[in-house]
Amino acid sequence: MALTIDSERLSRELDQLAEFSDTAAPAVTRVVYSEQDRRARAFLKGLFRDAGLEVLEDAIGNTFARWPGSDPDLPAAATGSHIDAVPNGGKYDGTVGVLGGLEAIRALQSSGFRPRRSIELIVFTAEEPTRFGPGCFGSRVATGAMVDWQAGRLVDKDGKTLDQWRQEAGFEGPLESVAWPEGRYASFVELHIEQGTELERAGVPLGIVTAIAAPACFRVTVEGEGGHAGTVPMPARRDALCAAAAIVLEVEKAARTAGAEESVATVGAFDVFPGAANGIPSRVRLQIDIRDTDRARRDQLMNQIMTACRDCAIGRKLTVRAEPICMDAPAECSPEITATLARAAGTHGLAWRHLASRACHDTLFMTRVARSGMLFIPCRGGVSHRPDEYAAPEAIANGALVLAEALAELSA
């Protein structure tokens, strides 16, 4: 079987997809259910149909492009990723796995290969937590990690509900219809940029992922007492912003002293009320993201940070409330899938190494329902979620080639 990846076509389609953005190039902003997200979906569905794939969508917009196998009743071999992009993000995160997956299927079609199991390309809705809070929304609901009534309660920061957004975007049907029946997929492989520097530093073209870190995320509200910046004496103040700043520094300190590179913690959202230069802040809302590939270590870090929040509330005589958004378990990739990817890389003479994913991906939830794994390609400087995110065309083509080889084995 001679497999050929059309690298020029793949690069061109990545560029075309990046044009569906609410910010000017090279930045990409494409939040789920926005007008640009809808236009990008229409563009992709056109490509899928041009490739002869059957296209279906569910009630929240998860999109499935299927190449039927000779025995379509068997659980399918799947690949895929996401196309939503964080504000002021880049054009390769997620999209490489979608368009690279499409190119892998085209390569198999052109080679004359005929799958026994159907091959399905999945575009997951809202992998990024931008609109509603929890990341990997589409895969959470489809795999049963988030049940329909929990999904139905989601609202954005302006109070607009999931139902309002999805129906506006043209996605109808009951939320309970999104969860998959048992045994829908036999395997899942996600192609993705590394979003780190290990492959680039080592000069290795491919990474085969063994474990995926998972976040514990919290919304924290600090309630103090407002007042005039000139008239309230310092000893009498209960400044919510000063308390929140102390919590941010405790978050950083806890992660820096955790003793493992995989232990990370971030405050990436911070909102001050009332936001007047001459007023003492009375309320601050922030969001904490805590991650590790080891659950016990992640939970220990989380408990340390929650203790710091309680100590801050007592010491500063104000209120600190922490509301959990998600608390997912890290996942191990299937040894069978990692072995398949290693064989596929070897078939094409491409070096690889094992590594862990410190970022969370839809594969984390796919491990619940199928043998699953991830294939990483290098990205320049490890940069991601920024306009200067970049993966070289040859790196993307290598990933698509090995993915095609793996899908051939997994669908046989």
C-alpha positions in Angstrom: 0.0 0.0 0.0 1.6 3.2 -1.2 0.5 6.2 0.9 1.0 9.8 -0.3 0.1 12.9 1.6 -0.7 16.0 -0.4 1.2 18.4 1.9 0.4 21.5 -0.3 -3.4 20.8 -0.2 -3.2 20.2 3.6 -1.3 23.5 4.2 -3.7 25.4 1.9 -6.8 24.0 3.7 -5.2 24.9 7.1 -4.8 28.5 5.8 -8.3 28.6 4.5 -9.7 27.4 7.8 -7.7 30.1 9.6 -9.6 32.8 7.6 -12.7 32.0 9.6 -11.7 34.2 12.6 -13.0 37.2 14.6 -9.4 38.6 14.7 -7.1 39.5 11.9 -4.3 37.1 10.8 -2.1 35.7 12.0 -4.3 35.5 15.1 -7.3 33.1 15.1 -10.3 33.6 17.3 -13.1 31.1 16.7 -15.4 30.6 19.7 -17.9 27.8 19.6 -21.3 28.6 18.0 -20.1 32.1 16.8 -20.7 33.1 13.2 -17.1 32.3 12.3 -17.4 28.9 13.9 -20.5 28.2 11.8 -18.8 29.3 8.6 -15.8 27.1 9.4 -18.1 24.1 10.0 -19.7 24.7 6.6 -16.3 24.8 4.9 -15.3 21.5 6.5 -18.5 19.8 5.7 -18.0 20.7 2.1 -14.5 19.1 2.2 -15.8 16.0 3.8 -18.5 15.5 1.2 -16.0 16.2 -1.6 -14.0 13.3 -0.2 -17.1 11.0 -0.4 -17.7 10.9 3.3 -21.1 10.6 5.0 -21.6 13.6 7.3 -23.8 13.7 10.4 -24.1 16.1 13.3 -25.5 15.7 16.8 -27.6 18.0 19.0 -24.6 20.0 20.2 -22.7 20.1 16.9 -20.2 17.2 17.2 -19.7 16.4 13.5 -19.0 12.9 12.1 -17.5 12.2 8.7 -17.7 8.5 8.0 -16.0 6.4 5.3 -18.1 3.2 5.5 -16.2 -0.1 5.8 -17.1 -3.4 4.2 -18.5 -4.5 7.6 -20.2 -1.2 8.7 -21.8 -2.9 11.7 -18.4 -3.3 13.4 -17.3 -0.6 15.9 -15.5 2.1 13.9 -11.9 3.2 13.9 -12.0 6.9 14.6 -9.7 10.0 14.5 -10.3 13.7 14.9 -9.9 16.8 17.1 -11.5 20.2 17.3 -11.6 23.5 15.3 -12.6 26.1 18.0 -9.8 28.5 18.9 -9.2 30.5 22.0 -9.3 34.3 21.6 -6.1 35.5 19.9 -5.0 32.0 19.3 -3.2 30.2 16.5 -4.2 28.1 13.5 -2.8 24.7 14.2 -4.2 23.7 17.6 -6.9 21.1 16.9 -7.2 21.8 13.2 -4.1 19.7 12.4 -6.0 16.7 13.8 -9.1 17.5 11.8 -7.6 18.4 8.4 -4.7 16.0 9.0 -7.3 13.3 9.7 -9.1 14.1 6.4 -5.9 14.0 4.5 -5.0 10.6 6.0 -8.4 9.3 4.8 -7.8 10.7 1.3 -4.4 9.0 1.2 -5.9 5.7 2.1 -8.6 6.2 -0.5 -6.1 7.1 -3.2 -3.9 4.0 -2.4 -6.8 1.7 -3.1 -7.2 0.6 0.5 -10.7 -0.5 1.6 -11.4 -0.6 5.3 -13.3 -3.4 6.9 -14.3 -1.3 9.9 -15.7 2.1 9.0 -13.3 5.0 9.6 -14.8 8.0 11.2 -13.4 11.5 11.5 -14.9 13.4 14.5 -14.9 17.2 14.9 -15.6 17.7 18.6 -17.6 20.8 19.7 -15.9 23.2 22.1 -12.7 21.5 23.2 -11.6 25.0 24.5 -13.4 26.2 27.7 -14.0 29.6 26.2 -17.7 29.8 26.0 -19.1 27.8 28.9 -16.2 26.9 31.2 -15.6 23.1 31.0 -13.1 22.2 28.3 -13.7 19.2 25.9 -17.4 19.8 26.1 -18.4 17.8 23.0 -16.4 14.7 24.0 -17.5 15.0 27.7 -21.2 14.8 26.7 -20.7 12.2 24.0 -18.8 9.8 26.3 -21.1 10.3 29.2 -18.6 12.2 31.4 -21.1 15.0 31.5 -24.8 14.0 31.5 -27.5 15.9 29.7 -29.0 17.7 32.7 -25.5 19.0 33.6 -25.0 20.2 30.0 -28.4 21.8 30.0 -27.4 24.1 32.9 -24.5 25.6 31.1 -24.5 29.4 30.6 -22.0 31.8 29.2 -20.7 34.9 31.1 -23.6 36.9 29.8 -26.2 34.4 31.0 -27.0 33.0 27.6 -27.8 29.3 27.8 -26.3 26.3 25.9 -29.8 25.7 24.4 -30.0 29.3 23.1 -26.6 29.1 21.6 -26.9 25.7 20.0 -30.3 26.4 18.5 -29.1 29.7 17.1 -26.3 27.8 15.4 -28.8 25.3 13.9 -28.3 22.3 16.3 -31.6 20.8 17.4 -32.7 17.7 19.3 -32.6 16.6 22.9 -29.4 16.7 24.8 -29.8 13.1 25.9 -29.4 12.0 22.3 -25.7 13.1 22.3 -24.3 10.3 24.4 -23.0 7.3 22.4 -24.2 3.8 22.8 -21.6 1.4 24.2 -19.3 -0.1 21.5 -19.6 2.7 18.9 -15.9 2.9 18.5 -13.1 0.3 18.6 -10.3 2.8 18.6 -9.5 6.5 18.5 -6.2 8.3 17.5 -5.8 12.1 17.8 -3.1 13.9 15.8 -2.0 17.1 17.5 0.8 19.6 17.8 2.8 19.0 20.9 2.3 22.4 22.5 5.7 21.8 24.2 9.3 21.7 23.2 10.4 18.1 23.9 10.3 16.9 20.3 11.9 20.0 18.9 14.7 19.9 21.4 15.4 16.3 20.7 15.1 16.7 16.9 12.5 13.8 16.8 9.7 14.1 14.3 7.0 12.3 16.2 5.8 11.8 19.8 3.6 8.9 20.9 1.7 9.9 23.9 1.5 7.6 26.9 -0.5 9.7 29.4 -2.7 12.8 29.4 -2.8 15.4 32.2 -6.2 16.5 33.4 -7.3 19.8 35.0 -9.0 20.6 38.2 -10.6 24.0 37.6 -12.3 26.3 40.1 -14.1 29.6 39.9 -13.0 31.6 43.0 -15.0 34.6 44.3 -13.4 36.9 46.8 -15.9 39.2 48.7 -14.5 42.1 50.7 -15.8 45.6 51.4 -15.6 48.5 49.0 -15.1 52.1 49.9 -13.4 55.4 48.9 -9.7 55.0 48.1 -8.9 58.2 50.1 -11.0 57.9 53.2 -10.8 54.3 54.4 -7.7 53.8 56.5 -5.4 50.9 55.7 -6.0 48.9 59.0 -9.8 49.0 58.3 -9.7 47.7 54.8 -11.0 44.4 53.5 -9.7 44.8 50.0 -10.8 41.9 47.7 -8.2 42.6 45.1 -5.3 42.5 47.6 -6.7 39.1 48.9 -7.1 37.8 45.3 -3.5 38.9 44.4 -2.3 37.0 47.5 -4.2 33.9 46.3 -2.6 34.2 42.8 0.9 34.2 44.3 0.0 31.2 46.5 -1.1 29.3 43.4 2.2 30.0 41.7 4.2 29.1 44.8 2.3 25.8 45.3 3.0 24.7 41.8 6.6 25.8 41.8 7.3 23.8 44.9 5.3 20.7 44.0 8.5 18.9 43.0 7.5 17.7 39.6 7.6 19.4 36.1 4.2 18.0 35.3 2.6 19.9 38.3 1.3 23.3 37.0 -1.2 25.8 38.2 -2.5 28.9 36.5 -4.8 31.8 37.2 -5.9 32.8 33.7 -9.1 34.9 34.3 -9.4 37.8 36.7 -12.3 40.2 37.1 -12.4 43.1 39.5 -15.5 44.9 40.7 -16.3 47.8 40.6 -13.2 48.6 38.6 -12.9 52.3 39.7 -9.4 53.8 40.1 -10.4 55.6 43.3 -12.5 52.8 44.7 -11.5 49.8 46.9 -12.4 46.6 45.1 -15.2 44.8 46.9 -15.3 41.7 44.8 -12.9 39.7 42.6 -13.6 36.6 40.5 -10.8 34.5 39.3 -10.3 31.1 37.8 -7.7 28.5 38.8 -6.5 25.7 36.6 -4.5 22.9 38.3 -3.0 20.1 36.2 -0.8 17.0 36.5 -0.4 13.6 34.8 -0.5 12.1 38.3 -3.9 12.3 40.0 -2.7 12.0 43.6 -0.1 14.7 43.1 -2.6 16.9 41.3 -5.1 16.5 44.1 -2.4 17.3 46.7 -1.6 20.5 44.9 -5.3 21.3 44.7 -5.8 20.8 48.4 -2.8 23.0 49.2 -4.2 25.8 47.1 -7.7 25.5 48.6 -6.1 25.7 52.1 -4.3 28.9 51.0 -7.7 30.3 50.0 -9.2 29.5 53.4 -6.2 30.9 55.2 -6.5 34.1 53.1 -10.2 34.5 54.0 -9.5 34.1 57.8 -6.4 36.3 57.8 -8.0 39.1 55.8 -11.4 38.8 57.4 -13.3 38.4 54.1 -15.1 35.7 52.2 -13.5 33.3 49.7 -15.7 30.8 47.8 -14.3 28.2 45.5 -16.7 26.6 43.0 -15.5 23.5 41.1 -15.9 23.6 37.3 -14.3 20.3 36.5 -12.1 17.7 38.3 -11.1 15.1 35.7 -8.8 12.2 36.2 -5.7 11.9 34.1 -5.7 9.2 31.5 -3.4 6.5 30.3 -3.3 5.9 26.5 -3.9 2.3 25.3 -0.7 0.3 25.0 -2.2 -1.4 21.9 -2.7 2.0 20.2 0.8 3.3 21.2 2.2 0.1 19.7 0.2 0.6 16.5 1.5 4.1 16.1 5.1 2.9 16.7 4.7 0.3 14.0 3.2 2.9 11.6 6.1 5.3 12.2 8.6 2.5 11.7 7.0 1.6 8.4 7.8 5.0 7.1 11.3 5.3 8.7 10.3 8.0 11.1 11.8 8.3 14.5 9.6 8.7 17.6 9.7 8.9 21.3 7.2 8.4 24.1 6.0 11.5 26.0 3.2 12.7 28.2 0.7 15.3 27.2 0.6 18.1 29.7 -2.4 19.7 27.9 -5.8 18.2 28.1 -7.4 16.9 24.9 -10.6 15.2 23.7 -8.6 11.9 23.8 -8.8 12.1 27.6 -12.5 11.3 27.4 -12.2 9.0 24.5 -10.2 6.7 26.7 -13.4 6.0 28.5 -15.1 4.4 25.5 -12.4 3.0 23.2 -8.7 2.1 23.0 -7.3 5.5 22.4 -4.0 7.3 21.9 -2.4 10.5 20.6 0.3 11.3 18.0 2.2 14.5 18.5 4.2 16.5 15.9 6.7 19.3 16.9 5.6 22.9 17.0 8.1 25.8 16.9 9.3 26.8 20.4 6.4 24.9 21.9 4.2 28.0 21.3 0.5 27.4 21.3 -2.7 29.5 21.9 -0.8 32.4 20.4 -0.8 33.9 16.9 2.8 32.8 16.3 1.8 29.1 16.9 3.5 27.2 14.0 4.0 23.7 12.8 6.1 23.0 9.6 4.3 21.5 6.6 6.6 18.6 6.5 5.9 17.9 10.2 2.2 18.0 9.6 2.6 15.7 6.6 4.6 13.2 8.7 1.8 13.1 11.2 -0.9 12.6 8.6 1.1 9.8 7.0 1.6 7.9 10.2 -2.0 8.4 11.1 -3.1 7.0 7.8 -0.9 3.9 8.3 -2.3 3.4 11.8 -5.9 3.8 10.6 -5.3 1.2 8.0 -4.2 -1.3 10.7 -7.0 -0.3 13.1 -9.7 -0.5 10.5 -8.7 -3.8 9.0 
